[in-house]
Amino acid sequence: MQKHPEKLLVGELCFAWLLLALAGGVAMLAYRIAGFSGISSPGAFPLGISAILLLSAGCILVGALRKQSADACDWLDATRQFCRQHFPRRILGSVDVSA
């Protein structure tokens, strides 16, 4: 049985880079709490969590980079596909704005 490579969804690579950047920002803020002066220092737990976030974001980015590119030709076509997939007209037409 031949396995077909997965296609990259429109916006998936941008999301992966954004996730990695945000995880890096969280890691920087966690390090600024108290640095890593010891395992029982105030910044040790946030630094450990941010390291897990960085590792997860890196794995997601590597997985996205291994997929085949999307069917979009240019950025305008990719934007249209993204809006069509994530914001269909039937959902946008049912938004209640009376609140």
Summary of the structure (lengths in Angstrom):
residues: 99
radius of gyration: 19.5
end to end distance: 53.5
largest distance: 54.8
contacts: 225
relative contact order: 0.17
helix: 63%
strand: 2%
